Amino acid sequence: MSAPAGFGKTTLLAEWLGETPGEDRCVAWLSLDPADNEPASFWAYVVTALQTAVRSVGSTALGLIATSPSPTVLVLTTVLNELAAAPKDVWLVLDDYHLVDGHDVGDGMVFLLEHLRPHAHVVISSLRSRSRGATTSPASSPGSPGMTGTSSITWLRRCSSTNRTRFAVSSCTRRFSTG
C-alpha cells in the first residue's frame, strides 16, 4: 500500500486486519525505522515479529543470525520452512517500508516473496508509490485486480534493479482482498 504521509495507511491496515475474523490467520506487524537497513537487524526484527504470531517460527533463524553473519538466503530458507508448517494463514505487515533502503534487504525481500507458500502473505506499507525510473499504472500496480503474486515479484525486481537502494511496493502479497 502506498500513499503520502498522513493519509492513514497504518490505520487502514490495522482496521482491515481487525475487521476480519482472526481464528483462521495469524498477524505479525513490524513498524520499521531508518536504523533497520542492516540485514541482520532487519531480519531479526522480521523473525521476532513472526514469532509473536506463530510461536513455532524463527528460533532456528534467530540462532543463525545471533551466531554469525549468516547468509540471508539461509536465514530466510529456515523461516520459510517453519512458516510452511504454520496451521493458519500468516500475514506479515511491514509498515513504513520506505525507511528501509538497503540493497541486501531488498534482495532478501525478493527471495522471501518468491518462495512464500500460498498461506503466507506480506503486506508492505510505504510513502513511495514507485522508484525512480520505474513506471506503474493503476492496472499494473501490485495488488491491483490484474496483478498476481508472480507479477508483483516481477515488478519488485524491476524497481529494485532500476534503483537498487530505493523501492517500494504498493501492496505485494500473494493476493489480498478486503472483501
C-alpha positions in Angstrom: 0.0 0.0 0.0 1.4 3.4 -0.9 0.1 6.9 0.0 1.5 10.2 1.2 2.3 10.8 4.9 -0.9 11.3 7.0 -3.3 9.5 4.6 -4.0 6.7 7.1 -2.1 3.7 5.7 -1.3 2.3 9.1 -4.8 3.0 10.4 -6.4 1.4 7.3 -4.3 -1.8 7.6 -4.9 -2.1 11.4 -8.7 -1.6 10.8 -8.7 -4.1 7.9 -6.9 -6.7 9.9 -9.1 -6.0 12.9 -12.4 -6.4 11.0 -11.7 -9.8 9.6 -12.1 -12.9 11.8 -8.7 -13.9 13.3 -9.4 -17.6 14.0 -8.0 -18.7 10.7 -5.0 -16.4 10.5 -2.1 -15.0 12.5 -0.8 -11.5 12.0 2.8 -10.2 12.6 3.3 -6.5 12.5 6.6 -4.7 12.2 6.9 -0.9 12.1 10.2 0.0 10.5 12.6 2.9 11.0 15.8 4.1 9.3 18.0 2.0 11.6 16.6 -1.2 10.1 18.7 -1.1 7.0 21.3 -3.5 8.3 20.2 -7.0 7.1 20.9 -8.9 10.3 18.9 -6.4 12.3 16.1 -6.2 9.7 15.7 -10.0 9.5 16.0 -10.4 13.3 13.1 -7.9 13.7 11.0 -9.7 11.0 11.6 -13.1 12.6 10.8 -11.8 16.0 7.5 -10.2 14.7 6.6 -13.6 13.1 7.2 -15.3 16.4 4.6 -13.1 18.0 2.1 -14.5 15.5 3.4 -18.1 15.2 5.5 -19.3 18.2 7.0 -22.2 16.3 8.6 -19.9 13.7 12.0 -18.4 14.0 14.0 -19.9 16.8 16.5 -21.5 14.5 16.7 -18.4 12.3 17.3 -16.1 15.2 20.1 -18.5 16.3 21.7 -18.3 12.9 21.5 -14.5 13.0 23.0 -14.3 16.5 25.9 -16.7 16.0 27.3 -15.3 12.8 26.6 -13.0 9.9 24.7 -15.8 8.2 23.8 -15.5 4.6 20.3 -14.0 4.2 19.2 -16.9 2.0 20.0 -19.5 4.7 18.1 -17.5 7.3 15.1 -17.0 5.1 15.0 -20.6 3.9 14.8 -21.6 7.6 12.0 -19.2 8.2 10.1 -20.3 5.0 10.4 -23.9 6.1 9.0 -23.1 9.5 6.2 -21.0 8.0 5.2 -23.9 5.8 4.2 -25.8 8.9 2.0 -23.0 10.3 -1.5 -24.3 10.9 -3.1 -21.0 9.8 -2.6 -18.2 7.3 0.2 -15.9 8.3 0.2 -12.2 7.5 3.3 -10.2 7.8 2.8 -6.4 7.7 5.9 -4.2 7.1 4.8 -0.7 8.0 6.9 2.3 6.8 9.0 0.2 4.4 10.2 3.3 2.6 12.5 3.9 5.6 14.5 0.8 4.7 16.6 1.2 1.6 19.4 -1.3 1.9 20.3 -3.3 -1.2 20.8 -6.5 0.8 17.4 -6.2 2.5 15.8 -5.6 -0.9 17.4 -8.8 -2.3 16.2 -10.7 0.7 12.6 -9.4 0.2 12.7 -10.6 -3.4 13.8 -14.1 -2.2 11.2 -14.1 0.5 8.3 -13.2 -1.8 9.4 -15.6 -4.5 9.3 -18.5 -2.1 6.3 -17.8 0.1 3.7 -20.6 0.4 0.1 -19.8 -0.5 -0.9 -19.4 3.2 1.8 -16.8 3.9 1.2 -13.2 2.9 3.3 -10.0 3.1 1.7 -6.5 3.1 4.0 -3.6 2.6 3.1 0.0 3.5 5.2 2.8 2.1 5.2 6.5 1.3 6.6 5.9 -2.2 4.4 4.5 -4.9 7.3 3.8 -7.3 11.0 4.0 -7.5 12.8 6.5 -9.7 12.8 5.3 -13.3 10.1 2.7 -12.8 6.7 3.2 -14.2 3.5 1.9 -12.9 -0.1 2.5 -13.6 -3.2 1.5 -11.5 -3.7 -1.5 -13.7 -0.1 -2.7 -13.3 0.4 -1.9 -9.6 0.9 -4.8 -7.2 -2.3 -5.8 -5.6 -4.5 -4.4 -8.4 -7.0 -6.7 -10.0 -4.8 -7.5 -13.0 -1.7 -8.3 -10.9 -0.9 -11.7 -9.4 1.8 -12.5 -6.8 4.2 -13.5 -9.6 3.8 -10.3 -11.5 4.2 -8.4 -8.2 7.6 -10.0 -7.8 8.5 -9.2 -11.3 7.5 -5.5 -10.7 9.6 -5.6 -7.4 12.6 -6.9 -9.3 12.3 -4.2 -12.0 12.1 -1.5 -9.4 14.9 -3.0 -7.4 17.2 -3.2 -10.4 16.2 0.3 -11.6 17.4 1.8 -8.3 18.9 -0.9 -6.1 18.6 1.1 -2.9 15.1 2.6 -3.1 11.9 0.9 -4.0 8.5 0.4 -2.6 5.6 -1.9 -3.3 2.1 -0.7 -3.4 0.9 -3.9 -1.9 2.9 -7.0 -2.6 1.0 -10.1 -1.4 0.1 -13.4 -2.9 -3.2 -11.5 -3.4 -5.1 -9.7 -0.8 -8.6 -8.6 -0.9 -10.7 -6.6 1.6 -13.9 -8.3 0.7 
